[in-house]
Amino acid sequence: MSFTVDGLDGDDVAAMLCNRANIMCRSGVHCAEPLARLRGVKSFVRASVYLYHTEAEVDAFADTLREVVRYL
């Protein structure tokens, strides 16, 4: 899932997720330069889940993202 947080740079959000909880996300435009320009977005954050991720890990991502948004 790719997303943005209003008022925050995607690179900063991804770095904070990594630094706070070792959650690895990618940031950038992810081969969607026209969409990024259209939306005025410098970088998106992309988080991926797969079969081996647990519900607790997904919850930890959501909780940490909330903390990052409050912090930044």
Helices and strands as residue ranges (DSSP letters): E 2-3, H 10-21, E 26-28, H 33-39, E 44-46, H 55-71
